[in-house]
Amino acid sequence: MPSPVTLPRYSWGEPTSSRRVLLVHGLGSNGPLMWLYGTALADAGWHATAVDLRGHGVAPRALDYTIAAYAADIAAIAPDGAAAWDLVIGHSLGGAAATVAAADHPDWTRRLILIDPGILLAGHDRAVVRNSQIRAFADPTEAAVRAEHPTWHPNDVELKALAARQASRWAVEQTSEQNGVWDVRRDAARLGVPTHVIASDPDVYSIFTGAVVDDVLANPQVTMSVVTGAGHSPHRDKPADTLRHLREALT
């Protein structure tokens, strides 16, 4: 098992809350970019904690950027004063890492929500992700982010540009290189906690679509909903609708 690194934390909400949620971002992002979930859940009485993944934000740099390494890092994190998270939310790469962590450590979290998770990444999707990261590193400015995503909240524009400036380009590239086979379907099949996938709209762009959906939903613990009109980051494209899906999943 890869050796974990200690990840920086960001938090929202009352620290003494009895409900604890961990927020795990995607490739090329950072912990603060999970602010929409953090603020919404804090307003609902939760204490939310986000982390910078290894090689991202201000987290330690490393040599190992396999999904197993990302999973080892987050599996090593426990909520203050409690044995397990009440909820873990993971987006994209964070969804893949959270899937592996929850499958390997059944007592790590009581519930899992995956946002357009990177369960299987191959062919066309790998190229789309790679090209997206190339553009982000080529011009890591707010103007460039705003031009590509004119409907995003100013917080997301600011933080996405910051994330591109903070992230190790080598780490992001190695995440693709070191995961030549990017497939955690077997881990998804082993999930023993209630899991809900909030997927993006395939008519816009989603990496959780096609046969992989049937494979993951074969596990009776897993349910799914789709944010109509949203691309791969539904919380940025359709924030109100995404939060509605989140509330429904938690009801």
SVG drawing of the C-alpha trace seen along z (x, -y; Angstrom):
<svg xmlns="http://www.w3.org/2000/svg" viewBox="-35 -38 44 44">
<polyline fill="none" stroke="black" stroke-width="0.4" points="0.0,0.0 1.4,-3.5 2.6,-5.6 0.1,-8.5 1.1,-12.1 -0.6,-14.6 -3.0,-16.8 -3.9,-20.5 -7.5,-21.0 -10.1,-23.7 -13.4,-23.8 -16.8,-25.2 -19.4,-25.1 -19.5,-24.6 -16.6,-22.4 -18.7,-20.8 -21.4,-19.6 -22.3,-15.9 -22.4,-15.5 -19.0,-15.4 -18.4,-15.4 -15.1,-15.2 -14.9,-16.8 -12.4,-15.5 -11.7,-17.5 -10.8,-16.4 -7.7,-16.4 -6.1,-19.8 -8.3,-21.4 -7.9,-22.2 -9.8,-21.9 -11.3,-25.4 -13.0,-24.6 -15.4,-22.4 -16.7,-25.6 -20.3,-25.2 -20.7,-21.9 -18.9,-23.2 -21.1,-26.3 -24.3,-24.5 -23.7,-21.7 -22.5,-24.1 -25.7,-26.0 -27.5,-22.7 -25.7,-22.1 -22.8,-20.0 -19.1,-20.5 -17.4,-20.2 -13.7,-19.5 -12.0,-19.8 -8.4,-18.7 -5.8,-19.5 -4.9,-16.2 -1.2,-15.3 0.5,-17.4 -2.4,-19.9 -2.9,-23.1 -0.4,-23.4 -0.3,-19.7 3.0,-17.8 4.5,-16.7 5.4,-13.1 6.5,-10.5 3.4,-8.2 0.3,-9.5 -1.6,-6.3 -5.3,-6.2 -4.2,-3.9 -1.9,-6.6 -4.6,-9.3 -6.9,-6.8 -4.3,-6.0 -4.0,-9.8 -7.7,-10.3 -8.3,-7.0 -5.8,-8.2 -7.9,-11.2 -10.5,-10.9 -12.9,-13.6 -11.8,-15.3 -13.4,-13.5 -15.1,-10.8 -14.1,-7.4 -15.7,-7.7 -17.0,-10.3 -20.8,-10.6 -20.4,-11.4 -17.6,-11.7 -18.2,-13.6 -15.7,-13.0 -15.6,-14.7 -13.9,-13.1 -10.5,-11.8 -11.7,-12.5 -14.6,-10.2 -12.3,-7.4 -10.0,-7.8 -13.0,-7.9 -14.4,-4.7 -11.1,-2.8 -10.8,-4.2 -14.3,-3.3 -14.0,0.2 -10.7,0.9 -11.8,-0.6 -15.5,0.2 -15.6,-1.8 -14.1,-5.0 -17.4,-6.6 -21.1,-5.8 -22.1,-7.2 -20.6,-8.2 -21.6,-10.6 -19.7,-10.6 -19.9,-13.6 -19.4,-12.5 -16.7,-10.1 -13.7,-8.8 -14.5,-5.2 -13.3,-4.3 -11.2,-6.6 -10.1,-5.4 -9.8,-6.5 -11.7,-9.6 -12.2,-10.6 -8.5,-10.4 -7.9,-12.8 -10.5,-15.2 -9.1,-15.3 -5.5,-15.7 -6.5,-18.6 -8.4,-20.3 -5.3,-20.2 -3.1,-21.5 -5.4,-24.5 -5.5,-25.2 -1.7,-25.2 -1.2,-27.2 -3.1,-30.1 -3.8,-29.9 -5.6,-33.2 -9.1,-34.2 -9.7,-35.7 -9.1,-32.4 -11.3,-30.4 -14.1,-33.0 -13.8,-32.9 -14.2,-29.1 -16.9,-29.0 -18.8,-32.3 -21.7,-31.1 -19.5,-30.0 -19.7,-31.8 -16.9,-34.3 -15.6,-32.1 -15.2,-29.2 -13.4,-31.4 -11.0,-32.7 -10.3,-29.4 -10.0,-27.4 -7.3,-29.8 -5.6,-29.6 -5.7,-25.8 -3.9,-25.7 -1.2,-28.0 -0.8,-25.9 -0.9,-22.4 2.3,-20.6 2.0,-20.1 4.2,-17.1 1.9,-15.6 -1.1,-16.1 0.7,-14.6 1.9,-11.6 -1.7,-11.0 -2.5,-10.0 0.9,-8.3 0.9,-6.2 -2.7,-5.1 -2.4,-3.6 -5.3,-1.4 -7.8,-3.7 -10.5,-1.4 -11.9,-1.1 -15.1,0.8 -14.0,3.7 -13.7,1.3 -17.2,-0.1 -18.5,3.4 -17.1,3.9 -18.7,0.8 -20.7,1.7 -22.1,-1.8 -25.0,-3.7 -23.6,-5.4 -25.2,-7.9 -23.7,-9.1 -24.6,-12.6 -23.7,-12.3 -23.3,-15.0 -25.4,-15.2 -24.0,-12.9 -25.5,-15.4 -23.1,-18.0 -20.2,-15.9 -19.8,-13.2 -17.2,-10.7 -19.7,-8.5 -21.9,-7.2 -22.4,-4.1 -21.6,-0.6 -19.7,-1.7 -23.0,-3.0 -24.5,0.5 -21.4,2.0 -21.5,-0.3 -25.3,-0.2 -25.1,3.6 -24.1,3.0 -27.4,2.6 -25.8,0.0 -25.4,-2.4 -28.0,-4.8 -27.7,-7.5 -29.2,-10.8 -28.2,-13.1 -27.9,-16.9 -29.5,-17.9 -27.6,-20.5 -24.4,-20.2 -20.9,-19.2 -18.3,-17.3 -18.3,-19.8 -22.1,-20.0 -21.6,-22.1 -20.0,-24.8 -22.3,-24.5 -25.6,-24.0 -25.0,-24.7 -28.6,-25.1 -29.7,-21.8 -26.6,-20.0 -27.4,-21.0 -31.0,-19.8 -29.7,-16.4 -27.4,-16.4 -30.3,-17.2 -32.5,-14.6 -29.7,-12.0 -29.3,-12.8 -33.0,-12.7"/>
</svg>
